Amino acid sequence: MSRARVTQIMNLLKLAPEIRDYLGALPAQVAGGSVTEKRLRSLARLPPEEQRDRAEWVFLRLRQSSHRSA
């Protein structure tokens, strides 16, 4: 694994704790289809307050899609 790849993965730790907790609680089939690492890396570059604001719409869509499939 390259140093750059390790850095990309480690930078995901900069996500706001609420976002990490939410993602950790998602079933794998839901998370894998709607949440991409690329999107999360772009969120991780932002301040926590802005992360929450921008991630909110993603989580809303995830909740709506999981309710439809239930």
C-alpha atoms as one frame of an Amber mdcrd trajectory, in Angstrom:
protein
   0.000   0.000   0.000   1.432   3.376  -0.953   2.051   6.224   1.442  -0.516
   8.324  -0.441  -3.181   5.639  -0.009  -2.472   5.364   3.722  -2.824   9.150
   3.965  -6.168   9.027   2.154  -7.479   6.417   4.554  -6.116   8.154   7.654
  -7.702  11.435   6.575 -11.108   9.784   6.959 -10.462  10.022  10.708 -10.958
  13.774  10.287 -14.662  13.221   9.688 -16.884  14.635  12.425 -17.596  12.018
  15.123 -21.325  12.067  14.364 -20.641  11.230  10.729 -18.301   8.364  11.641
 -20.859   6.998  14.116 -23.661   7.212  11.580 -21.595   5.463   8.910 -20.532
   2.762  11.341 -24.156   1.976  12.124 -25.243   1.637   8.484 -25.811  -1.837
   7.082 -23.091  -2.675   4.541 -25.515  -2.926   1.607 -26.881   0.589   2.274
 -23.504   2.244   2.864 -21.850   0.600  -0.091 -24.441   1.811  -2.558 -24.786
   5.435  -1.538 -21.692   6.547   0.325 -18.422   6.596  -1.549 -14.953   6.979
  -0.138 -14.285   9.794  -2.601 -17.278  11.738  -1.269 -16.183  11.115   2.315
 -12.635  12.262   1.582 -13.973  15.544   0.212 -16.073  15.992   3.366 -13.085
  15.256   5.602 -11.264  18.298   4.194 -13.954  20.633   5.556 -14.387  21.980
   9.104 -16.686  19.734  11.221 -19.605  22.187  11.127 -19.556  22.304   7.347
 -19.134  18.532   7.172 -22.372  18.098   9.090 -24.245  20.536   6.868 -23.079
  18.928   3.638 -23.486  15.358   4.843 -27.033  15.918   6.049 -28.571  15.573
   2.579 -26.692  12.308   1.976 -27.980  10.845   5.230 -31.506  12.003   4.468
 -31.368  10.210   1.106 -30.024   7.075   2.789 -32.854   7.076   5.318 -35.438
   7.558   2.570 -34.032   4.749   0.444 -33.828   2.348   3.379 -37.458   3.092
   4.294 -38.551   2.366   0.724 -36.765  -0.986   0.656 -38.133  -2.042   4.064
